[in-house]
Amino acid sequence: MDKLSILFVVIAGISWGSSGVFSNQLKLLGFSALQSATIRSLVAAVILFLIICITDKKKIRTSAKELPLFALCGICTIASGAFYFSSIQLTSLSTAVTLMYTAPIMVMLISVLFLGERFSISKLIAALLAFAGCGLVTGIIGGLRFNFLGILYGLLSGFFYCMYTILTKISTRRGNESLTTTAYSFLFGGVFAIFICQPGAAFSVLADVPSQSILWGLGIGLFSGALPYFFYTLSMRKLPAGVASALSAIEPMTATIVSVLLYHEKLTISALSGILLILTSVVILSRVKEES
């Protein structure tokens, strides 16, 4: 297994796990969850296209036949976030996070059936450990809130996260640059989200607190968007889709650690056990010898 690609996914997971700091600040300013997701997509697109212009303008060019694929990637990022936030509102954060992390198991099944990736017991065990670890870290044990729509939305967030993983794997197999794929995905996702996020209300908040909105908007665009998605997509060049998805379970572990360090939340035995399970999953996946 390619160690550098594993590191890329770990960086992505840590960045995603830290992004709650920025989304919480935007919420305090008055932005809705969907508006925050839209800001993330649009700011990330601007950052990535600026990087492309500075480093290699040729990467802006892409075939017209690739645009539908990039558009689907973008829609998946917005849909996953929208269903995730909706699941939180109807159930709880712990329930929504754990349901979203059914994605690695979905990815593993779909990648075996449609991408020709090899199935292995090690991958399955690692995915199940990561899923169980997420449940412990987020405190879902004893705290699952059963709401039909909330459960459905949580599973849909996992499905669209899974589909983003599958689609980016297809994109890399077609020879698309990781930077190009990520930039266009965010551009399409952001443009799509503008039509459903009540932009007028968002501009009203921006006018009231412009400096803070720009500061935290840049933060969420960079640390929750451009940086993690670029590294996650880059990892797809060498890692099987199922492995990359399972490795990203380091996100809720990071979120828990951030909460302990910044918000002085208590680290419970359950959370610590979950962290150990997730780390065990990472170790198992790092030793898998198969390639996609």
C-alpha positions in Angstrom: 0.0 0.0 0.0 1.4 3.4 -0.9 2.4 5.1 2.3 2.3 8.7 0.9 -1.3 8.2 -0.3 -2.2 7.0 3.1 -0.7 10.2 4.6 -2.7 12.2 2.1 -6.0 10.7 3.4 -4.9 11.2 7.0 -4.2 14.9 6.3 -7.6 15.2 4.7 -9.3 13.5 7.7 -7.5 15.7 10.2 -8.4 18.8 8.2 -12.1 17.8 7.9 -12.1 17.0 11.6 -10.8 20.5 12.5 -13.3 22.3 10.2 -16.0 22.4 12.9 -14.2 25.4 14.3 -15.0 27.4 11.2 -18.6 26.1 10.7 -19.4 26.9 14.3 -18.2 30.5 13.9 -20.2 30.9 10.7 -23.3 29.6 12.5 -22.7 32.1 15.3 -22.6 34.9 12.6 -26.0 33.8 11.3 -25.2 31.6 8.3 -27.2 28.5 7.9 -25.6 25.1 7.4 -26.4 25.0 3.7 -25.1 28.6 3.3 -21.8 27.6 5.0 -21.5 24.6 2.7 -22.1 26.9 -0.3 -19.4 29.4 1.0 -17.1 26.4 1.4 -17.5 25.3 -2.2 -17.2 28.7 -3.8 -14.2 29.8 -1.7 -12.5 26.4 -2.3 -13.1 26.7 -6.0 -11.5 30.2 -6.1 -8.5 29.0 -4.1 -7.9 26.0 -6.3 -8.3 27.9 -9.5 -5.8 30.5 -8.3 -3.4 27.8 -7.5 -3.8 26.3 -10.9 -3.3 29.8 -12.5 -0.1 30.3 -10.5 1.4 26.8 -11.0 0.2 25.4 -14.3 -2.6 27.1 -16.3 -2.8 24.1 -18.6 -4.7 22.3 -15.8 -7.6 24.6 -16.3 -8.2 23.0 -19.7 -10.4 19.9 -19.7 -12.4 17.9 -22.2 -16.1 18.8 -22.4 -16.9 15.1 -21.9 -15.4 15.4 -18.4 -17.6 18.2 -17.3 -20.6 16.1 -16.4 -18.4 13.9 -14.2 -17.1 17.0 -12.4 -20.6 18.3 -12.0 -21.7 15.0 -10.4 -18.8 15.2 -8.0 -19.8 18.7 -7.0 -23.4 17.8 -6.5 -22.3 14.9 -4.3 -20.3 17.1 -2.0 -23.3 19.5 -1.6 -25.8 16.7 -1.2 -23.7 14.8 1.3 -23.4 18.0 3.4 -27.0 19.0 3.1 -28.4 15.5 4.2 -25.8 15.4 6.9 -26.8 18.7 8.4 -30.5 17.7 8.1 -29.9 14.4 9.9 -28.2 16.3 12.7 -31.3 18.5 13.1 -33.7 15.5 13.2 -31.6 13.1 15.3 -28.3 14.1 16.9 -24.7 14.8 15.9 -23.5 11.4 17.0 -26.2 9.6 15.1 -25.6 11.6 11.9 -21.8 11.2 12.0 -22.0 7.4 12.5 -24.7 7.0 9.7 -22.5 9.1 7.3 -19.6 6.7 8.0 -21.5 3.8 6.6 -19.9 5.2 3.5 -16.7 3.1 3.6 -18.7 -0.1 3.6 -20.8 1.2 0.7 -17.6 2.2 -1.2 -16.0 -1.2 -0.6 -19.1 -3.0 -2.0 -19.5 -0.7 -5.0 -15.8 -0.6 -5.9 -15.6 -4.4 -5.9 -18.7 -4.7 -8.0 -18.1 -1.9 -10.5 -14.5 -0.8 -10.3 -12.9 -4.2 -10.3 -11.1 -3.7 -7.0 -10.2 -6.8 -5.0 -12.1 -7.8 -1.9 -10.2 -8.8 1.2 -11.1 -9.7 4.7 -8.5 -7.2 6.0 -10.3 -4.4 4.2 -13.7 -5.5 5.5 -12.4 -5.8 9.1 -10.8 -2.4 8.9 -14.0 -0.8 7.6 -16.1 -2.3 10.3 -13.6 -1.2 13.0 -13.6 2.3 11.6 -17.4 2.3 11.7 -17.5 1.0 15.3 -14.8 3.5 16.2 -17.0 6.3 14.9 -19.9 5.1 16.9 -17.8 5.1 20.1 -16.1 8.4 19.4 -19.3 10.2 18.7 -21.1 8.7 21.7 -23.8 6.9 19.7 -23.7 3.9 22.0 -26.8 4.4 24.2 -27.6 7.6 22.4 -29.1 6.6 19.0 -32.1 8.8 18.3 -34.6 7.0 16.0 -36.3 9.3 13.6 -37.2 7.8 10.2 -36.3 10.8 8.1 -33.3 11.6 10.2 -31.9 8.0 9.8 -32.8 8.2 6.1 -31.0 11.5 5.6 -27.9 10.2 7.5 -27.7 7.2 5.2 -28.1 9.4 2.2 -25.3 11.6 3.4 -23.1 8.5 3.5 -24.3 7.4 0.1 -23.4 10.7 -1.5 -20.0 10.7 0.3 -19.6 7.2 -1.1 -20.5 8.4 -4.6 -18.0 11.3 -4.4 -15.3 8.7 -3.6 -16.3 6.5 -6.5 -16.6 9.3 -9.0 -13.2 10.8 -8.1 -11.7 7.3 -8.5 -13.2 7.1 -12.0 -11.9 10.6 -12.7 -8.3 9.7 -11.8 -8.5 6.5 -13.9 -9.5 8.7 -16.8 -6.2 10.6 -16.3 -7.6 13.8 -14.9 -5.4 15.8 -12.6 -6.4 15.8 -8.9 -6.2 19.6 -8.8 -8.4 19.9 -11.9 -11.0 17.4 -10.6 -11.3 19.1 -7.2 -11.5 22.6 -8.5 -14.2 21.9 -11.0 -16.1 19.8 -8.5 -16.3 22.7 -6.1 -17.2 25.1 -8.8 -20.1 23.1 -10.0 -21.2 22.3 -6.4 -21.1 25.9 -5.3 -23.0 27.1 -8.4 -25.6 24.5 -7.8 -25.9 25.3 -4.1 -26.4 29.1 -4.8 -29.9 28.3 -6.1 -31.1 26.5 -2.9 -29.3 28.3 -0.1 -31.2 31.6 0.1 -28.3 33.8 -1.1 -30.2 37.0 -0.2 -30.1 36.1 3.5 -26.4 35.2 3.3 -25.5 38.5 1.7 -27.4 40.2 4.5 -25.2 38.5 7.1 -22.1 39.3 5.1 -23.1 43.0 5.0 -23.6 43.1 8.8 -20.2 41.5 9.7 -18.0 41.6 6.6 -14.6 41.2 8.1 -15.5 38.2 10.3 -17.6 36.6 7.5 -14.6 36.8 5.1 -12.1 35.5 7.7 -14.2 32.4 8.6 -15.4 32.0 5.1 -11.8 31.7 3.9 -11.0 29.3 6.7 -13.8 26.9 5.9 -13.0 27.1 2.2 -9.4 26.2 2.8 -9.5 23.8 5.7 -12.8 22.1 5.1 -12.8 22.4 1.3 -9.7 22.9 -0.9 -7.1 21.3 1.3 -8.8 18.0 2.4 -10.7 17.4 -0.8 -7.5 17.9 -2.9 -5.5 15.5 -0.8 -8.3 13.0 -0.7 -8.7 13.1 -4.4 -4.9 12.9 -4.9 -4.8 9.7 -2.8 -7.2 8.1 -5.3 -4.3 7.8 -7.8 -2.7 5.0 -5.7 -5.3 3.8 -3.1 -8.3 1.6 -3.7 -11.5 3.6 -3.2 -12.7 1.5 -0.3 -9.4 1.9 1.6 -9.4 5.7 1.1 -12.9 6.0 2.4 -12.2 3.8 5.5 -9.1 5.8 6.3 -11.0 9.0 6.3 -12.7 7.9 9.5 -9.9 9.6 11.2 -12.1 12.8 10.8 -14.5 12.2 13.8 -11.5 11.1 15.9 -9.8 14.5 15.1 -13.1 16.3 15.8 -13.2 14.7 19.3 -9.6 15.7 20.0 -10.2 19.3 18.8 -13.2 19.5 21.1 -11.2 18.3 24.1 -8.3 20.8 23.3 -10.3 23.8 22.3 -13.7 23.5 24.0 -12.5 21.5 27.1 -14.9 18.7 26.6 -14.2 15.5 28.6 -12.5 12.6 26.8 -14.6 9.6 27.8 -13.6 6.0 27.9 -16.0 5.4 25.0 -14.4 8.1 22.9 -10.9 6.8 23.8 -11.9 3.3 22.8 -13.3 4.6 19.5 -10.0 6.4 18.8 -8.1 3.2 19.4 -10.4 1.3 17.0 -10.0 3.9 14.3 -6.2 3.9 14.7 -6.2 0.1 14.5 -8.2 0.4 11.3 -5.6 2.7 9.9 -2.7 0.3 10.8 -4.5 -2.6 9.2 -5.2 -0.7 6.0 -1.6 0.5 5.9 -0.4 -3.1 5.8 -2.8 -4.3 3.0 -0.6 -5.3 0.1 -3.2 -5.3 -2.6 -3.5 -2.5 -5.2 -6.6 -1.4 -7.0 
